[in-house]
Amino acid sequence: MQPKDEFLLDLYMVGFGDELRSNPKVEYADTLHERAYQLGRIDALIGDDVRSVDYQTNEEILHRIYNLKP
């Protein structure tokens, strides 16, 4: 896995954790960084209701980050 992809997954997990802890939102200037973080927050919200979100692979998460429409 590329270091860039690992960093995006890390940001996704930061967003996920921030949502679970009710931390304030963080904004990122870089579009992909912002997508990764916000997608993590969104997935934390819907994860309990949508099982497919809980069982995503890293590759599926990255695909969603790279292909999310602005």
C-alpha positions in Angstrom: 0.0 0.0 0.0 1.2 3.5 -0.9 2.1 5.9 2.0 -0.5 8.3 0.6 -3.2 5.6 0.9 -2.1 4.8 4.4 -2.4 8.5 5.4 -5.9 8.7 3.9 -7.0 5.7 5.9 -5.5 7.2 9.0 -7.5 10.4 8.4 -10.6 8.3 7.8 -10.1 6.7 11.2 -9.5 10.1 12.8 -12.8 11.3 11.5 -14.5 8.1 12.6 -13.1 8.5 16.1 -13.9 12.2 16.3 -17.5 11.5 15.4 -17.8 8.8 18.0 -16.3 11.1 20.7 -18.4 14.1 19.5 -15.2 16.1 18.9 -15.6 19.2 16.8 -15.1 18.8 13.0 -11.7 19.5 11.5 -11.4 21.0 8.1 -8.6 20.1 5.7 -7.4 22.3 2.8 -6.5 19.2 0.6 -9.6 17.8 -1.0 -8.7 14.1 -0.6 -7.8 14.7 3.1 -11.1 16.4 3.7 -13.0 13.5 1.9 -11.2 10.9 4.0 -11.9 12.7 7.3 -15.6 13.5 6.5 -16.2 10.0 5.2 -14.9 8.6 8.4 -17.3 10.8 10.4 -20.2 9.8 8.2 -19.4 6.1 8.4 -19.3 6.4 12.2 -22.8 7.7 12.2 -24.3 5.1 9.9 -22.1 2.1 10.8 -24.5 0.7 13.4 -27.4 0.8 11.0 -25.7 -0.4 7.9 -23.6 -3.5 8.4 -21.9 -3.2 5.0 -20.1 -0.1 6.3 -18.8 -2.0 9.3 -17.3 -4.7 7.1 -15.6 -2.5 4.4 -12.0 -3.4 3.4 -9.3 -0.8 3.3 -9.5 -1.0 -0.5 -13.2 -0.3 -0.5 -12.7 2.7 1.8 -10.0 4.1 -0.4 -12.2 3.5 -3.5 -14.9 5.6 -1.9 -12.5 8.4 -0.9 -11.0 8.6 -4.4 -14.4 8.4 -6.2 -16.6 10.5 -3.9 -18.2 13.3 -5.9 -17.6 16.7 -4.4 
